[in-house]
Amino acid sequence: MALSDLDAFLAHARDHQQVNEALQQPLTLEAFLELAEDAGYSLSEADVMAAQARADEARSAAELQARAGDDARKLRSFIPG
């Protein structure tokens, strides 16, 4: 739908303990979207990606570099050899 729908779902989650607790656990994208749908919010993968892009735009260059380094270390641990 839109970023505003995702923002509304996250606001809803803050007010509903069960949803909030579910969001504190690691979730796959599919599980996140299902949780939102169960709460009455129709979200898509594109909404989540747009929210991540919006969050990245608000980060400084140093924060983005640190995040990229963390991601690279995870890949090195994952890729054998």
Residue pairs with C-beta under 8 A, 6 or more apart in sequence:
1 41
1 42
1 43
1 44
1 47
2 47
3 47
3 50
3 51
3 54
5 41
5 42
5 43
5 47
6 36
6 41
6 43
6 47
6 48
6 50
6 51
8 41
9 36
9 39
9 41
9 43
12 19
12 39
12 41
13 19
13 20
13 23
13 39
14 20
16 39
19 35
19 39
22 35
23 32
23 35
27 35
29 45
29 48
32 43
32 48
33 43
33 44
33 45
33 48
36 42
36 43
37 43
56 64
59 67
